[in-house]
Amino acid sequence: MRLRKNNRTDSRSIAIAKTADALAHPLRVDLFRYILRCNKERLIVRNKDLVKVFGYSQATISQHLNMLKDGGLLTIKNQATSSCYYVNIGVLTKIINELSKMGE
């Protein structure tokens, strides 16, 4: 997402756009949904698990996970030699609340 210098867009609009950009690909939506489900079940999610479940290369999965992270939707915690992925529910809730206020 590119913004012009001196753009008058407020921070709420930028946050919504970043989140929408992060979810703008069907695989990212599926990854997000899967990680959310695993987090609810208190299961650890690693890149190799996602490669196995979704059948894409490690590099492809990593690129999509980074987009979700950049959109604020994922938190990545390093544990030993692997990274574990967690959904950032607070960001998602904030964006949903902002979207619900758009018509006001």
Protein Blocks (a to p, Z undefined) as FASTA:
>chain_A
ZZdehiabdfklmmmmmmmmmmmpfklmmmmmmmmmmmmnopacdfklmmmmnopafklm
mmmmmmmmmnopaccddehjbccddddfklmmmmmmmmmmmmZZ
